Amino acid sequence: MAEETVVEKTWCGILNRLPGARRGEPAVIEAAYTEPRLRALFPFPSHGALTFHRNTEFPWSNDLPFIVGDVRACTVYAPLHASKRVLGESLTPREAAALVVAHLPDDCGPAFEGPWPPPGNPH
């Protein structure tokens, strides 16, 4: 049996609200987890946002869309460097997760263990 990855352990801790795990909006986290491409990325809930990263240690990639919101309404934002920042508003958590997936780069995932940028690639 394969050992659990850092990404898998992190998702498990967040979903099960384990001690020491970051806290976030349960409906948003659960919706994101149902998307296989997001489940392969490193989740980082903070300050009402759920961000996704290509790596598991600081500094983060910070180059992927993310979700801000709760069970009632979510907004999906593009990464900070994008010219169009808001990708969608007034979305359900599932719609928001699907929109993030639709805006992921083709070469995205699964997350690698370690800091950004990837070894041997200044990205």
Secondary structure, 3 states (H helix, E strand, C coil): CCCCCHHHHHHHHHHCCCCCCCCCCHHHHHHHHCCHHHHCCEEEEECCEEEEECECCCCCCCCCCEEEECCCCEEEECCCCCCCCEEEEEECHHHHHHHHHHCCCCCCCCCECCCCCCCCCCC
